[in-house]
């Protein structure tokens, strides 16, 4: 059986990405889509050759980061997260995906392809995972396994995110040293508008 992680790292070679921006939505809070997964037909075609028979849909893709300094020279906390909902029409169920990292500045966040596991719907017969590398082109790569008929399948795809982000920065104008009453020196957040990203995955039978 082919390794899902191996194929995930190959996704940028085989994917056919399309990026679309949507209007602003909710902030860093992330929720499962309100619709329930559609069950697959009992005598389905597992070749996935018909038009529209296979797609990944990443909805409400949201990036957020936060950096806090307790003093001008002391980093208190710095973290970032990417979240989205994954719909795979071939699998017939959904997943919620979230990746969170820490670092010392914005350039440290998502600087290498760390693999994050997604949370599948109850009763799912496969697994989904993703990587996100922020620079240079905000590349997200996704793969998911599922069962069709009596066989296991793996789909994988990647796309570059077109993010529209806002940076808010606050510096305490009354900061004193050494006694500042426990107040932070500065706080910086980056919030990106949610986007939706359709993908056409490559599909491999793995058994």
N, CA and C atoms as an extended XYZ file, in Angstrom:
621
Properties=species:S:1:pos:R:3:atomname:S:1:resname:S:1:resid:I:1 pbc="F F F"
N         0.838       -1.196        0.000 N   UNK     1
C         0.000        0.000        0.000 CA  UNK     1
C         0.873        1.246        0.000 C   UNK     1
N         0.523        2.227       -0.838 N   UNK     2
C         1.293        3.459       -0.895 CA  UNK     2
C         1.093        4.270        0.374 C   UNK     2
N         2.144        4.918        0.826 N   UNK     3
C         2.073        5.722        2.046 CA  UNK     3
C         1.309        7.000        1.798 C   UNK     3
N         0.221        7.297        2.575 N   UNK     4
C        -0.492        8.566        2.406 CA  UNK     4
C         0.397        9.765        2.632 C   UNK     4
N         1.328        9.682        3.595 N   UNK     5
C         2.222       10.801        3.851 CA  UNK     5
C         3.139       11.041        2.666 C   UNK     5
N         3.643        9.951        2.051 N   UNK     6
C         4.502       10.085        0.884 CA  UNK     6
C         3.771       10.786       -0.250 C   UNK     6
N         2.517       10.372       -0.493 N   UNK     7
C         1.755       10.978       -1.577 CA  UNK     7
C         1.350       12.399       -1.246 C   UNK     7
N         1.155       12.718        0.020 N   UNK     8
C         0.841       14.085        0.409 CA  UNK     8
C         1.960       15.021        0.013 C   UNK     8
N         3.209       14.603        0.215 N   UNK     9
C         4.339       15.462       -0.120 CA  UNK     9
C         4.511       15.591       -1.626 C   UNK     9
N         3.960       14.637       -2.405 N   UNK    10
C         4.008       14.728       -3.858 CA  UNK    10
C         2.852       15.529       -4.440 C   UNK    10
N         1.887       15.911       -3.618 N   UNK    11
C         0.658       16.535       -4.112 CA  UNK    11
C         0.890       17.725       -5.008 C   UNK    11
N         1.825       18.656       -4.729 N   UNK    12
C         1.981       19.816       -5.613 CA  UNK    12
C         2.299       19.450       -7.047 C   UNK    12
N         2.863       18.241       -7.289 N   UNK    13
C         3.221       17.857       -8.651 CA  UNK    13
C         1.998       17.477       -9.448 C   UNK    13
N         1.016       16.829       -8.784 N   UNK    14
C        -0.112       16.244       -9.490 CA  UNK    14
C        -1.397       17.040       -9.393 C   UNK    14
N        -1.476       18.018       -8.501 N   UNK    15
C        -2.748       18.703       -8.237 CA  UNK    15
C        -3.108       19.660       -9.357 C   UNK    15
N        -4.401       20.007       -9.395 N   UNK    16
C        -4.928       21.003      -10.324 CA  UNK    16
C        -5.655       22.057       -9.519 C   UNK    16
N        -4.944       23.004       -8.896 N   UNK    17
C        -5.588       23.926       -7.954 CA  UNK    17
C        -6.343       25.045       -8.632 C   UNK    17
N        -7.368       25.507       -7.924 N   UNK    18
C        -8.085       26.712       -8.306 CA  UNK    18
C        -8.364       27.480       -7.039 C   UNK    18
N        -8.032       28.774       -7.015 N   UNK    19
C        -8.240       29.582       -5.820 CA  UNK    19
C        -9.357       30.572       -6.066 C   UNK    19
N       -10.235       30.743       -5.056 N   UNK    20
C       -11.273       31.758       -5.146 CA  UNK    20
C       -11.375       32.465       -3.822 C   UNK    20
N       -11.546       33.779       -3.848 N   UNK    21
C       -11.732       34.562       -2.633 CA  UNK    21
C       -13.206       34.757       -2.372 C   UNK    21
N       -13.606       34.695       -1.131 N   UNK    22
C       -14.968       35.000       -0.729 CA  UNK    22
C       -14.976       36.253        0.122 C   UNK    22
N       -16.154       36.753        0.388 N   UNK    23
C       -16.270       37.922        1.249 CA  UNK    23
C       -15.866       37.568        2.669 C   UNK    23
N       -15.673       38.589        3.465 N   UNK    24
C       -15.241       38.375        4.845 CA  UNK    24
C       -16.277       37.546        5.584 C   UNK    24
N       -15.782       36.689        6.463 N   UNK    25
C       -16.644       35.851        7.277 CA  UNK    25
C       -16.257       35.986        8.728 C   UNK    25
N       -16.527       34.945        9.530 N   UNK    26
C       -16.183       35.009       10.950 CA  UNK    26
C       -14.682       34.999       11.160 C   UNK    26
N       -14.276       35.346       12.379 N   UNK    27
C       -12.870       35.429       12.705 CA  UNK    27
C       -12.269       34.067       12.992 C   UNK    27
N       -11.332       33.987       13.949 N   UNK    28
C       -10.607       32.753       14.178 CA  UNK    28
C       -11.452       31.572       14.639 C   UNK    28
N       -12.657       31.804       15.174 N   UNK    29
C       -13.498       30.689       15.574 CA  UNK    29
C       -13.846       29.844       14.355 C   UNK    29
N       -13.857       28.503       14.522 N   UNK    30
C       -14.048       27.618       13.382 CA  UNK    30
C       -15.056       26.551       13.735 C   UNK    30
N       -15.980       26.271       12.835 N   UNK    31
C       -17.062       25.353       13.139 CA  UNK    31
C       -17.286       24.410       11.974 C   UNK    31
N       -17.851       23.238       12.290 N   UNK    32
C       -18.206       22.268       11.261 CA  UNK    32
C       -19.340       22.824       10.397 C   UNK    32
N       -19.347       22.518        9.075 N   UNK    33
C       -20.430       23.000        8.213 CA  UNK    33
C       -21.778       22.505        8.723 C   UNK    33
N       -22.837       23.276        8.519 N   UNK    34
C       -24.145       22.882        9.056 CA  UNK    34
C       -24.754       21.690        8.351 C   UNK    34
N       -24.368       21.410        7.080 N   UNK    35
C       -24.999       20.316        6.361 CA  UNK    35
C       -24.418       18.969        6.789 C   UNK    35
N       -25.213       17.915        6.644 N   UNK    36
C       -24.758       16.571        6.955 CA  UNK    36
C       -24.164       15.945        5.695 C   UNK    36
N       -23.212       15.006        5.862 N   UNK    37
C       -22.631       14.369        4.677 CA  UNK    37
C       -23.676       13.571        3.922 C   UNK    37
N       -23.553       13.550        2.603 N   UNK    38
C       -24.492       12.802        1.776 CA  UNK    38
C       -23.989       11.368        1.611 C   UNK    38
N       -24.792       10.366        1.938 N   UNK    39
C       -24.338        8.982        1.784 CA  UNK    39
C       -24.098        8.653        0.320 C   UNK    39
N       -23.129        7.789        0.078 N   UNK    40
C       -22.831        7.387       -1.288 CA  UNK    40
C       -23.839        6.341       -1.760 C   UNK    40
N       -24.129        6.288       -3.064 N   UNK    41
C       -25.086        5.282       -3.571 CA  UNK    41
C       -24.523        3.873       -3.391 C   UNK    41
N       -25.415        2.866       -3.246 N   UNK    42
C       -24.941        1.504       -2.966 CA  UNK    42
C       -24.150        0.885       -4.111 C   UNK    42
N       -24.439        1.261       -5.356 N   UNK    43
C       -23.723        0.698       -6.503 CA  UNK    43
C       -22.985        1.822       -7.223 C   UNK    43
N       -22.033        2.393       -6.547 N   UNK    44
C       -21.342        3.558       -7.066 CA  UNK    44
C       -20.233        3.166       -8.037 C   UNK    44
N       -19.848        4.124       -8.870 N   UNK    45
C       -18.742        3.955       -9.803 CA  UNK    45
C       -17.466        4.415       -9.113 C   UNK    45
N       -16.562        3.489       -8.893 N   UNK    46
C       -15.327        3.818       -8.177 CA  UNK    46
C       -14.183        4.208       -9.110 C   UNK    46
N       -14.472        4.399      -10.386 N   UNK    47
C       -13.408        4.825      -11.303 CA  UNK    47
C       -13.152        6.322      -11.215 C   UNK    47
N       -14.143        7.094      -10.775 N   UNK    48
C       -14.048        8.543      -10.615 CA  UNK    48
C       -13.622        9.225      -11.923 C   UNK    48
N       -14.085        8.674      -13.038 N   UNK    49
C       -13.719        9.226      -14.342 CA  UNK    49
C       -14.778       10.180      -14.897 C   UNK    49
N       -15.993       10.123      -14.365 N   UNK    50
C       -17.057       10.993      -14.852 CA  UNK    50
C       -16.824       12.433      -14.400 C   UNK    50
N       -17.232       13.424      -15.213 N   UNK    51
C       -17.082       14.828      -14.800 CA  UNK    51
C       -17.794       15.095      -13.475 C   UNK    51
N       -17.125       15.782      -12.569 N   UNK    52
C       -17.704       16.113      -11.283 CA  UNK    52
C       -17.728       14.980      -10.280 C   UNK    52
N       -17.100       13.846      -10.617 N   UNK    53
C       -17.146       12.699       -9.706 CA  UNK    53
C       -16.120       12.788       -8.595 C   UNK    53
N       -15.212       13.747       -8.665 N   UNK    54
C       -14.192       13.864       -7.616 CA  UNK    54
C       -13.812       15.324       -7.426 C   UNK    54
N       -13.888       15.769       -6.214 N   UNK    55
C       -13.365       17.094       -5.875 CA  UNK    55
C       -13.156       17.190       -4.380 C   UNK    55
N       -12.194       17.994       -4.003 N   UNK    56
C       -12.032       18.450       -2.627 CA  UNK    56
C       -12.539       19.887       -2.585 C   UNK    56
N       -13.234       20.232       -1.524 N   UNK    57
C       -13.675       21.614       -1.346 CA  UNK    57
C       -13.275       22.063        0.051 C   UNK    57
N       -12.353       23.017        0.102 N   UNK    58
C       -11.901       23.592        1.361 CA  UNK    58
C       -12.700       24.860        1.602 C   UNK    58
N       -13.530       24.859        2.623 N   UNK    59
C       -14.364       26.022        2.905 CA  UNK    59
C       -13.918       26.701        4.193 C   UNK    59
N       -14.113       28.024        4.219 N   UNK    60
C       -13.790       28.826        5.393 CA  UNK    60
C       -12.328       28.644        5.823 C   UNK    60
N       -11.425       28.678        4.841 N   UNK    61
C        -9.998       28.582        5.147 CA  UNK    61
C        -9.579       29.883        5.829 C   UNK    61
N        -9.108       29.782        7.074 N   UNK    62
C        -8.859       30.968        7.896 CA  UNK    62
C        -7.472       30.883        8.531 C   UNK    62
N        -6.712       31.964        8.373 N   UNK    63
C        -5.392       32.067        9.013 CA  UNK    63
C        -5.444       33.146       10.088 C   UNK    63
N        -4.797       32.851       11.234 N   UNK    64
C        -4.744       33.803       12.334 CA  UNK    64
C        -3.431       33.598       13.078 C   UNK    64
N        -2.790       34.709       13.475 N   UNK    65
C        -1.586       34.619       14.298 CA  UNK    65
C        -1.609       35.680       15.382 C   UNK    65
N        -0.869       35.414       16.463 N   UNK    66
C        -0.806       36.325       17.602 CA  UNK    66
C         0.599       36.306       18.182 C   UNK    66
N         1.160       37.500       18.415 N   UNK    67
C         2.502       37.635       18.994 CA  UNK    67
C         2.430       38.653       20.124 C   UNK    67
N         2.842       38.253       21.326 N   UNK    68
C         2.798       39.132       22.494 CA  UNK    68
C         4.182       39.231       23.128 C   UNK    68
N         4.614       40.481       23.403 N   UNK    69
C         5.845       40.743       24.144 CA  UNK    69
C         5.481       41.282       25.520 C   UNK    69
N         6.070       40.673       26.558 N   UNK    70
C         5.835       41.172       27.911 CA  UNK    70
C         6.727       42.378       28.214 C   UNK    70
N         7.900       42.436       27.593 N   UNK    71
C         8.796       43.599       27.646 CA  UNK    71
C         9.358       43.789       26.246 C   UNK    71
N        10.031       44.895       25.961 N   UNK    72
C        10.600       45.076       24.624 CA  UNK    72
C        11.563       43.966       24.211 C   UNK    72
N        12.169       43.280       25.170 N   UNK    73
C        13.164       42.254       24.862 CA  UNK    73
C        12.698       40.834       25.181 C   UNK    73
N        11.464       40.667       25.651 N   UNK    74
C        11.020       39.350       26.082 CA  UNK    74
C         9.725       38.953       25.379 C   UNK    74
N         9.835       37.902       24.548 N   UNK    75
C         8.665       37.357       23.871 CA  UNK    75
C         7.864       36.505       24.853 C   UNK    75
N         6.603       36.840       25.046 N   UNK    76
C         5.757       36.079       25.967 CA  UNK    76
C         5.145       34.859       25.287 C   UNK    76
N         4.498       35.066       24.147 N   UNK    77
C         3.869       33.966       23.418 CA  UNK    77
C         3.702       34.372       21.959 C   UNK    77
N         3.884       33.389       21.060 N   UNK    78
C         3.689       33.625       19.628 CA  UNK    78
C         3.177       32.336       19.002 C   UNK    78
N         2.037       32.421       18.310 N   UNK    79
C         1.461       31.229       17.703 CA  UNK    79
C         0.623       31.614       16.491 C   UNK    79
N         0.334       30.624       15.662 N   UNK    80
C        -0.493       30.832       14.469 CA  UNK    80
C        -1.284       29.570       14.189 C   UNK    80
N        -2.417       29.727       13.501 N   UNK    81
C        -3.207       28.561       13.135 CA  UNK    81
C        -3.856       28.742       11.771 C   UNK    81
N        -4.044       27.619       11.087 N   UNK    82
C        -4.807       27.571        9.839 CA  UNK    82
C        -5.909       26.548       10.039 C   UNK    82
N        -7.152       26.931        9.748 N   UNK    83
C        -8.288       26.042        9.919 CA  UNK    83
C        -9.148       26.063        8.664 C   UNK    83
N        -9.814       24.934        8.397 N   UNK    84
C       -10.767       24.874        7.280 CA  UNK    84
C       -11.625       23.627        7.418 C   UNK    84
N       -12.734       23.623        6.688 N   UNK    85
C       -13.594       22.452        6.559 CA  UNK    85
C       -13.286       21.776        5.228 C   UNK    85
N       -13.182       20.457        5.245 N   UNK    86
C       -12.878       19.685        4.038 CA  UNK    86
C       -14.090       18.853        3.643 C   UNK    86
N       -14.551       19.035        2.405 N   UNK    87
C       -15.587       18.192        1.824 CA  UNK    87
C       -14.978       17.415        0.666 C   UNK    87
N       -15.171       16.112        0.659 N   UNK    88
C       -14.693       15.232       -0.406 CA  UNK    88
C       -15.892       14.462       -0.921 C   UNK    88
N       -16.347       14.784       -2.131 N   UNK    89
C       -17.577       14.158       -2.614 CA  UNK    89
C       -17.394       12.675       -2.904 C   UNK    89
N       -16.162       12.234       -3.121 N   UNK    90
C       -15.918       10.812       -3.359 CA  UNK    90
C       -16.067       10.008       -2.070 C   UNK    90
N       -15.682       10.601       -0.938 N   UNK    91
C       -15.761        9.891        0.339 CA  UNK    91
C       -17.165        9.943        0.929 C   UNK    91
N       -17.893       11.031        0.700 N   UNK    92
C       -19.260       11.131        1.203 CA  UNK    92
C       -19.369       11.628        2.628 C   UNK    92
N       -18.290       12.160        3.200 N   UNK    93
C       -18.357       12.743        4.537 CA  UNK    93
C       -17.380       13.906        4.605 C   UNK    93
N       -17.453       14.662        5.709 N   UNK    94
C       -16.659       15.876        5.856 CA  UNK    94
C       -15.620       15.724        6.963 C   UNK    94
N       -14.705       16.689        7.014 N   UNK    95
C       -13.692       16.717        8.059 CA  UNK    95
C       -13.417       18.164        8.437 C   UNK    95
N       -13.001       18.370        9.673 N   UNK    96
C       -12.549       19.674       10.151 CA  UNK    96
C       -11.040       19.597       10.341 C   UNK    96
N       -10.323       20.530        9.745 N   UNK    97
C        -8.868       20.503        9.760 CA  UNK    97
C        -8.323       21.740       10.478 C   UNK    97
N        -7.353       21.510       11.362 N   UNK    98
C        -6.755       22.604       12.120 CA  UNK    98
C        -5.284       22.309       12.354 C   UNK    98
N        -4.441       23.290       12.020 N   UNK    99
C        -3.026       23.197       12.308 CA  UNK    99
C        -2.581       24.401       13.109 C   UNK    99
N        -1.846       24.166       14.188 N   UNK   100
C        -1.380       25.261       15.031 CA  UNK   100
C         0.113       25.079       15.303 C   UNK   100
N         0.855       26.183       15.212 N   UNK   101
C         2.302       26.154       15.415 CA  UNK   101
C         2.704       27.323       16.307 C   UNK   101
N         3.907       27.234       16.855 N   UNK   102
C         4.476       28.327       17.633 CA  UNK   102
C         5.770       28.778       16.977 C   UNK   102
N         6.279       29.929       17.413 N   UNK   103
C         7.514       30.460       16.854 CA  UNK   103
C         7.906       31.732       17.577 C   UNK   103
N         8.842       32.455       16.986 N   UNK   104
C         9.285       33.705       17.607 CA  UNK   104
C         8.873       34.935       16.819 C   UNK   104
N         8.463       34.738       15.542 N   UNK   105
C         7.982       35.855       14.729 CA  UNK   105
C         7.147       35.297       13.588 C   UNK   105
N         6.537       36.180       12.819 N   UNK   106
C         5.630       35.754       11.749 CA  UNK   106
C         6.326       34.859       10.740 C   UNK   106
N         7.613       35.115       10.480 N   UNK   107
C         8.349       34.315        9.517 CA  UNK   107
C         8.607       32.890        9.964 C   UNK   107
N         8.483       32.611       11.263 N   UNK   108
C         8.683       31.249       11.778 CA  UNK   108
C         7.466       30.364       11.596 C   UNK   108
N         6.296       30.950       11.467 N   UNK   109
C         5.064       30.169       11.441 CA  UNK   109
C         4.927       29.409       10.128 C   UNK   109
N         4.601       28.119       10.224 N   UNK   110
C         4.372       27.265        9.048 CA  UNK   110
C         5.515       27.401        8.040 C   UNK   110
N         6.728       27.276        8.520 N   UNK   111
C         7.903       27.442        7.666 CA  UNK   111
C         8.372       26.131        7.030 C   UNK   111
N         7.754       25.013        7.421 N   UNK   112
C         8.100       23.710        6.826 CA  UNK   112
C         6.847       22.842        6.800 C   UNK   112
N         6.804       21.783        5.980 N   UNK   113
C         5.563       21.015        5.771 CA  UNK   113
C         5.244       20.037        6.893 C   UNK   113
N         4.868       20.570        8.048 N   UNK   114
C         4.424       19.727        9.157 CA  UNK   114
C         3.055       19.137        8.830 C   UNK   114
N         2.860       17.853        9.158 N   UNK   115
C         1.604       17.172        8.839 CA  UNK   115
C         0.627       17.307       10.006 C   UNK   115
N        -0.608       17.723        9.690 N   UNK   116
C        -1.666       17.875       10.689 CA  UNK   116
C        -2.815       16.928       10.344 C   UNK   116
N        -3.338       16.257       11.355 N   UNK   117
C        -4.446       15.327       11.178 CA  UNK   117
C        -5.766       16.085       11.265 C   UNK   117
N        -6.723       15.732       10.405 N   UNK   118
C        -8.050       16.341       10.433 CA  UNK   118
C        -9.006       15.468       11.253 C   UNK   118
N       -10.070       16.079       11.741 N   UNK   119
C       -11.105       15.363       12.490 CA  UNK   119
C       -12.231       14.981       11.533 C   UNK   119
N       -12.408       13.690       11.319 N   UNK   120
C       -13.424       13.200       10.391 CA  UNK   120
C       -14.793       13.129       11.056 C   UNK   120
N       -15.841       13.112       10.216 N   UNK   121
C       -17.186       12.851       10.716 CA  UNK   121
C       -17.247       11.477       11.380 C   UNK   121
N       -18.153       11.320       12.336 N   UNK   122
C       -18.361       10.023       12.972 CA  UNK   122
C       -18.744        8.988       11.922 C   UNK   122
N       -18.142        7.816       12.007 N   UNK   123
C       -18.444        6.749       11.062 CA  UNK   123
C       -17.634        6.795        9.788 C   UNK   123
N       -16.714        7.723        9.659 N   UNK   124
C       -15.882        7.812        8.459 CA  UNK   124
C       -14.988        6.587        8.347 C   UNK   124
N       -14.738        6.136        7.112 N   UNK   125
C       -13.922        4.941        6.900 CA  UNK   125
C       -12.531        5.275        6.372 C   UNK   125
N       -12.056        6.502        6.636 N   UNK   126
C       -10.729        6.892        6.185 CA  UNK   126
C       -10.170        8.004        7.052 C   UNK   126
N        -9.052        8.563        6.612 N   UNK   127
C        -8.372        9.627        7.343 CA  UNK   127
C        -8.019       10.754        6.387 C   UNK   127
N        -7.990       11.983        6.927 N   UNK   128
C        -7.569       13.153        6.161 CA  UNK   128
C        -6.452       13.860        6.919 C   UNK   128
N        -5.519       14.437        6.177 N   UNK   129
C        -4.430       15.194        6.773 CA  UNK   129
C        -4.010       16.281        5.795 C   UNK   129
N        -3.237       17.260        6.307 N   UNK   130
C        -2.805       18.332        5.423 CA  UNK   130
C        -1.483       18.903        5.898 C   UNK   130
N        -0.817       19.605        4.989 N   UNK   131
C         0.336       20.435        5.324 CA  UNK   131
C         0.068       21.850        4.810 C   UNK   131
N         0.719       22.806        5.442 N   UNK   132
C         0.627       24.201        4.996 CA  UNK   132
C         2.000       24.832        5.161 C   UNK   132
N         2.524       25.406        4.082 N   UNK   133
C         3.798       26.127        4.105 CA  UNK   133
C         3.511       27.557        3.670 C   UNK   133
N         3.752       28.501        4.574 N   UNK   134
C         3.327       29.882        4.338 CA  UNK   134
C         4.109       30.574        3.234 C   UNK   134
N         5.407       30.332        3.166 N   UNK   135
C         6.236       31.073        2.222 CA  UNK   135
C         6.923       30.100        1.272 C   UNK   135
N         6.984       30.432       -0.035 N   UNK   136
C         6.697       31.765       -0.584 CA  UNK   136
C         5.267       31.961       -1.098 C   UNK   136
N         4.461       30.877       -1.205 N   UNK   137
C         3.188       31.019       -1.919 CA  UNK   137
C         1.989       30.451       -1.166 C   UNK   137
N         2.063       30.325        0.172 N   UNK   138
C         0.923       29.889        0.981 CA  UNK   138
C         0.329       28.579        0.443 C   UNK   138
N         1.157       27.570        0.304 N   UNK   139
C         0.739       26.301       -0.302 CA  UNK   139
C         0.121       25.365        0.742 C   UNK   139
N        -1.117       24.939        0.491 N   UNK   140
C        -1.779       23.945        1.321 CA  UNK   140
C        -1.937       22.669        0.499 C   UNK   140
N        -1.555       21.547        1.083 N   UNK   141
C        -1.662       20.233        0.436 CA  UNK   141
C        -2.524       19.336        1.308 C   UNK   141
N        -3.457       18.624        0.684 N   UNK   142
C        -4.442       17.828        1.413 CA  UNK   142
C        -4.473       16.424        0.834 C   UNK   142
N        -4.591       15.420        1.704 N   UNK   143
C        -4.929       14.085        1.208 CA  UNK   143
C        -5.952       13.437        2.119 C   UNK   143
N        -6.680       12.473        1.571 N   UNK   144
C        -7.705       11.771        2.332 CA  UNK   144
C        -7.843       10.361        1.785 C   UNK   144
N        -8.056        9.399        2.674 N   UNK   145
C        -8.314        8.021        2.273 CA  UNK   145
C        -9.770        7.678        2.535 C   UNK   145
N       -10.308        6.730        1.759 N   UNK   146
C       -11.678        6.266        1.949 CA  UNK   146
C       -11.827        4.905        1.287 C   UNK   146
N       -12.986        4.270        1.498 N   UNK   147
C       -13.289        2.966        0.932 CA  UNK   147
C       -14.399        3.130       -0.099 C   UNK   147
N       -14.211        2.517       -1.259 N   UNK   148
C       -15.249        2.482       -2.299 CA  UNK   148
C       -15.336        1.043       -2.789 C   UNK   148
N       -16.543        0.470       -2.750 N   UNK   149
C       -16.655       -0.951       -3.067 CA  UNK   149
C       -15.871       -1.757       -2.044 C   UNK   149
N       -14.924       -2.543       -2.527 N   UNK   150
C       -14.094       -3.356       -1.638 CA  UNK   150
C       -12.654       -2.860       -1.598 C   UNK   150
N       -12.419       -1.648       -2.087 N   UNK   151
C       -11.039       -1.171       -2.204 CA  UNK   151
C       -10.839        0.144       -1.461 C   UNK   151
N        -9.581        0.404       -1.114 N   UNK   152
C        -9.180        1.640       -0.451 CA  UNK   152
C        -8.608        2.604       -1.485 C   UNK   152
N        -8.959        3.880       -1.330 N   UNK   153
C        -8.509        4.911       -2.257 CA  UNK   153
C        -7.856        6.062       -1.496 C   UNK   153
N        -6.961        6.733       -2.192 N   UNK   154
C        -6.299        7.915       -1.656 CA  UNK   154
C        -6.414        9.037       -2.670 C   UNK   154
N        -6.911       10.193       -2.228 N   UNK   155
C        -6.952       11.385       -3.068 CA  UNK   155
C        -6.027       12.444       -2.496 C   UNK   155
N        -5.355       13.185       -3.371 N   UNK   156
C        -4.427       14.213       -2.896 CA  UNK   156
C        -4.392       15.370       -3.882 C   UNK   156
N        -4.240       16.582       -3.326 N   UNK   157
C        -4.243       17.797       -4.141 CA  UNK   157
C        -3.579       18.916       -3.362 C   UNK   157
N        -3.221       19.980       -4.060 N   UNK   158
C        -2.638       21.145       -3.392 CA  UNK   158
C        -3.032       22.411       -4.133 C   UNK   158
N        -2.930       23.538       -3.442 N   UNK   159
C        -3.258       24.834       -4.038 CA  UNK   159
C        -2.560       25.925       -3.244 C   UNK   159
N        -2.360       27.058       -3.891 N   UNK   160
C        -1.815       28.233       -3.221 CA  UNK   160
C        -2.965       29.126       -2.775 C   UNK   160
N        -2.935       29.540       -1.515 N   UNK   161
C        -3.999       30.373       -0.972 CA  UNK   161
C        -3.762       31.837       -1.311 C   UNK   161
N        -4.820       32.513       -1.726 N   UNK   162
C        -4.771       33.952       -1.990 CA  UNK   162
C        -5.398       34.648       -0.785 C   UNK   162
N        -4.547       35.019        0.176 N   UNK   163
C        -5.032       35.524        1.458 CA  UNK   163
C        -5.008       37.049        1.511 C   UNK   163
N        -6.087       37.610        2.027 N   UNK   164
C        -6.190       39.046        2.264 CA  UNK   164
C        -6.194       39.254        3.781 C   UNK   164
N        -5.096       39.794        4.311 N   UNK   165
C        -4.895       39.804        5.758 CA  UNK   165
C        -4.814       41.217        6.315 C   UNK   165
N        -5.186       41.338        7.579 N   UNK   166
C        -5.119       42.610        8.299 CA  UNK   166
C        -4.240       42.426        9.533 C   UNK   166
N        -3.320       43.363        9.743 N   UNK   167
C        -2.436       43.331       10.896 CA  UNK   167
C        -2.853       44.417       11.881 C   UNK   167
N        -3.084       44.021       13.117 N   UNK   168
C        -3.376       44.962       14.200 CA  UNK   168
C        -2.232       44.900       15.203 C   UNK   168
N        -1.698       46.073       15.546 N   UNK   169
C        -0.560       46.114       16.460 CA  UNK   169
C        -0.800       47.163       17.535 C   UNK   169
N        -0.544       46.786       18.775 N   UNK   170
C        -0.717       47.686       19.903 CA  UNK   170
C         0.559       47.691       20.735 C   UNK   170
N         1.037       48.886       21.101 N   UNK   171
C         2.190       49.053       21.969 CA  UNK   171
C         1.752       49.869       23.178 C   UNK   171
N         2.038       49.376       24.351 N   UNK   172
C         1.626       50.028       25.588 CA  UNK   172
C         2.324       51.384       25.733 C   UNK   172
N         1.591       52.496       25.657 N   UNK   173
C         2.241       53.812       25.737 CA  UNK   173
C         2.720       54.162       27.152 C   UNK   173
N         2.236       53.431       28.134 N   UNK   174
C         2.586       53.719       29.532 CA  UNK   174
C         3.512       52.661       30.129 C   UNK   174
N         4.188       51.912       29.239 N   UNK   175
C         5.050       50.851       29.730 CA  UNK   175
C         6.232       51.427       30.512 C   UNK   175
N         6.503       50.847       31.678 N   UNK   176
C         7.667       51.238       32.488 CA  UNK   176
C         8.443       49.992       32.886 C   UNK   176
N         9.696       50.175       33.168 N   UNK   177
C        10.553       49.059       33.570 CA  UNK   177
C        11.358       49.474       34.795 C   UNK   177
N        11.486       48.627       35.803 N   UNK   178
C        11.131       47.202       35.793 CA  UNK   178
C         9.720       46.884       36.277 C   UNK   178
N         9.017       47.818       36.877 N   UNK   179
C         7.716       47.497       37.456 CA  UNK   179
C         6.621       48.061       36.558 C   UNK   179
N         5.941       47.163       35.839 N   UNK   180
C         4.882       47.613       34.941 CA  UNK   180
C         3.522       47.069       35.359 C   UNK   180
N         3.426       46.555       36.556 N   UNK   181
C         2.139       46.059       37.033 CA  UNK   181
C         1.627       44.848       36.292 C   UNK   181
N         2.509       44.103       35.608 N   UNK   182
C         2.102       42.895       34.897 CA  UNK   182
C         1.484       43.134       33.532 C   UNK   182
N         1.493       44.378       33.043 N   UNK   183
C         0.912       44.672       31.729 CA  UNK   183
C         1.904       44.347       30.625 C   UNK   183
N         1.390       43.845       29.489 N   UNK   184
C         2.256       43.519       28.364 CA  UNK   184
C         2.797       44.776       27.696 C   UNK   184
N         3.939       44.603       27.016 N   UNK   185
C         4.528       45.714       26.273 CA  UNK   185
C         3.859       45.900       24.908 C   UNK   185
N         3.604       44.798       24.193 N   UNK   186
C         3.010       44.928       22.859 CA  UNK   186
C         2.249       43.666       22.490 C   UNK   186
N         1.357       43.844       21.535 N   UNK   187
C         0.554       42.725       21.041 CA  UNK   187
C         0.288       42.956       19.552 C   UNK   187
N         0.499       41.893       18.754 N   UNK   188
C         0.321       41.990       17.299 CA  UNK   188
C        -0.471       40.774       16.831 C   UNK   188
N        -1.531       41.012       16.052 N   UNK   189
C        -2.319       39.920       15.488 CA  UNK   189
C        -2.410       40.079       13.972 C   UNK   189
N        -2.456       38.963       13.291 N   UNK   190
C        -2.705       38.922       11.850 CA  UNK   190
C        -3.948       38.087       11.615 C   UNK   190
N        -4.967       38.672       11.003 N   UNK   191
C        -6.227       37.988       10.730 CA  UNK   191
C        -6.508       38.056        9.239 C   UNK   191
N        -6.702       36.890        8.612 N   UNK   192
C        -6.957       36.841        7.172 CA  UNK   192
C        -8.423       36.509        6.909 C   UNK   192
N        -8.986       37.156        5.898 N   UNK   193
C       -10.362       36.868        5.517 CA  UNK   193
C       -10.492       35.407        5.091 C   UNK   193
N       -11.556       34.720        5.488 N   UNK   194
C       -11.756       33.329        5.055 CA  UNK   194
C       -11.897       33.237        3.537 C   UNK   194
N       -11.378       32.169        2.966 N   UNK   195
C       -11.506       31.900        1.537 CA  UNK   195
C       -11.997       30.469        1.339 C   UNK   195
N       -12.577       30.201        0.194 N   UNK   196
C       -12.980       28.854       -0.199 CA  UNK   196
C       -12.107       28.411       -1.367 C   UNK   196
N       -11.657       27.160       -1.335 N   UNK   197
C       -10.707       26.670       -2.336 CA  UNK   197
C       -11.191       25.325       -2.892 C   UNK   197
N       -11.610       25.272       -4.157 N   UNK   198
C       -11.931       23.981       -4.782 CA  UNK   198
C       -10.663       23.354       -5.349 C   UNK   198
N       -10.593       22.027       -5.273 N   UNK   199
C        -9.456       21.279       -5.815 CA  UNK   199
C        -9.977       20.035       -6.568 C   UNK   199
N        -9.263       19.635       -7.603 N   UNK   200
C        -9.525       18.371       -8.266 CA  UNK   200
C        -8.391       17.418       -7.895 C   UNK   200
N        -8.641       16.426       -7.044 N   UNK   201
C        -7.544       15.599       -6.564 CA  UNK   201
C        -7.157       14.514       -7.554 C   UNK   201
N        -5.900       14.095       -7.509 N   UNK   202
C        -5.488       12.842       -8.118 CA  UNK   202
C        -5.938       11.718       -7.184 C   UNK   202
N        -6.390       10.601       -7.749 N   UNK   203
C        -6.910        9.482       -6.947 CA  UNK   203
C        -6.159        8.214       -7.303 C   UNK   203
N        -5.731        7.498       -6.256 N   UNK   204
C        -4.970        6.266       -6.429 CA  UNK   204
C        -5.651        5.156       -5.627 C   UNK   204
N        -5.848        3.971       -6.244 N   UNK   205
C        -6.308        2.795       -5.503 CA  UNK   205
C        -5.094        2.210       -4.794 C   UNK   205
N        -5.179        2.024       -3.480 N   UNK   206
C        -4.006        1.651       -2.702 CA  UNK   206
C        -3.968        0.178       -2.288 C   UNK   206
N        -4.911       -0.640       -2.777 N   UNK   207
C        -4.854       -2.077       -2.489 CA  UNK   207
C        -5.288       -2.885       -3.694 C   UNK   207
